[in-house]
């Protein structure tokens, strides 16, 4: 019976590091954007919700890949940090490819939210695939 829980400490440490990395990413991301994601989401702005969820999922995919492929927790931490940097790059790609995206998201324009979230997701998929070594 106890053989089944032998991996529990590793799971707990990877999970805790993953949650911390999510918190770091969300904090950095929301500071970079000129609009208040959480405020917009709380007020019912679906465009902001889609854009922010796209960024979170786009970050989660490489995190999952890093967790599955890391040789130890330090390796996972390093790849998590790389994931944060790459996903921040996705933010700048979305911003450069759609001028005024943040104003459009603030106004609730769905196309801007879908575009921003989609770019984040595409970059996240590529990032995750590149982390399978």
Protein Blocks (a to p, Z undefined) as FASTA:
>chain_A
ZZmmmmmmmmmmmmmmmmmmmmmmmmmmmmmpmbdfklmmmnopaklmmmmmmmmmmmmm
mmmmmmmmpcbfklmmmmmmmmmmmmmmmmmmmmmmmghklmmmmnopaklmmmmmmmmm
mmmmmmmmmmmZZ
